[in-house]
Amino acid sequence: METSWELLDMRARMRLIDTQLVILLARRFEIMRDIRAYKQARQLPLIDRQREKEVLSQALDLGLSMGVPDSIIRSLYRQMFEHVRGVDPGKGLMEIKAESAAGMETFDQAPGNR
């Protein structure tokens, strides 16, 4: 099967976007680590459910305006928030799982739920 130049061009553009996505995620995780260190140094709670709701709501609104499926936004942010909860060394595994399960309500009830 012959691959057209047009298809090759689209795939190359997609590959560039994929690279940019990973770079942006790496930058976001770096900032998340900085925030974690800041909060730990000041003995602040590591998890802020209200902030999570605000961040998710903003992302859902932006995604909607740009045609990104709601489920993709929710899944991405759920994974990022769960990662932060999962690396909390002060919590046991059962506590993390309970918080993660409770956090699912956050995603289902967030403003902009469509």
Buried (B, 14 or more C-beta within 10 A) or exposed (E): EEEEEEEEEEEEEEEEEEEEEEEEEEEEEEEBEEBBEEBEEEEEEBBEBEEBBEBBBEBBEEBBEEEBEBEEBBEBBBEBBBEBBEEBEEBEEEEBBEBBEEBEEBBEEBEBEE
